[in-house]
Amino acid sequence: MASKAQDVAIYLSQHFHHAWDAFGFFDLQRLMYLAQGWHIASGRGLLFDGTITAHRTAPLASSVKGLVPLEEMLPSPELESFDEDFLDSFCVTYGVATRDAVKRQVDREDGAWRLTLLIGGEGAVVRPELMQATFRLMLLDHAETSRKMRESQIGTRMQRAVADNVVAFRPR
């Protein structure tokens, strides 16, 4: 059973209100989209109830539309324990990211929200199946980027070793 979208919004707001200055409505909506997408891509199904729709500025979790919880007015969110564990991990990961980095990740032209906006227009529902497919592609992109970075780091170390005249790395 999925948690309520409002509870996920409260949880994310409580965390990111402190992590980012001037945490706003579209910041919350982008994080809701990312959390839902990663939850679906991990094979856990929907994180929260309700739909996400394509808006020209950002994906919108329709059941929290217009809701920007303020810290002093928030009740404690009532989340399923496994959803809270997932959100803890999500907040650790995205808590070190900047607002612009999150926006870039959400704004990918090959992402579910952008594709839905392009094909279905404003207000179209972003399908969970499309979110699953595009977030899995994002994982593959991340793995490929990490592989290239490791290869580059190994190459740099080997060049330093050759430059330092380490016998094991001299050409024959």
Buried (B, 14 or more C-beta within 10 A) or exposed (E): EBBBBBBBBBBBBBBBBEBBEEBEBBBBBBBBBBBBBBBBBBEEEBBBBBBBBBBEEBBBBBBBEEBBBEEEEBEEBEBBEEBBEBBEEBBEEBEEBEBEEBBEBBEBEEBBBBBBBEEBEEEBEBBBEBBBBBBBBBEEEEEEEEEEEEEEEEEEEEEEBEEEEEEEBEEE
